[in-house]
Amino acid sequence: MAQKHQARSGKPQDSGSLAREDFDGGPVSIDEIETGLFLGNLTAATHMETLKSFKITHILTLDSVPLPKHILEAGFLTTKYIQIADMPREDILQHLEGCVNFISSALDQNGIVLVHW
């Protein structure tokens, strides 16, 4: 969680560092777009029951902040994180080959992949 500092006015001031826990992703949203390949929101990627019920084995995250530690350390998951902002100036194509390789490798191993950004 972002650290807060007291300003002279007595109100907390944000230190500027964000953590995944600082974001609310809303209700779970997850859709199978190809066999074994799901597209979902942050809530789907961080909700352990959802990951287990869809038998997710791999998560590809394209976001400005990584997933929470409890997801990254889950023994049944393999994760890949691409730090990228949802901004027009970002060059997402430079990451395409690595993302495709991660997804292909997972599917070749009969894994189930969730992509979220």
WOJO-V260153 format. One record per helix or strand. SS is the DSSP state (helix for helix, strand for strand). FROM is the first residue (numbers start at 1). TO is the last residue. If there is no record, write none. Layout:
((SS	FROM	TO) (SS	FROM	TO))
//
This chain:
((strand	4	6) (strand	12	14) (helix	20	22) (strand	30	34) (strand	37	40) (helix	42	46) (helix	48	53) (strand	58	63) (helix	69	72) (strand	78	83) (helix	92	108) (strand	113	116))
//
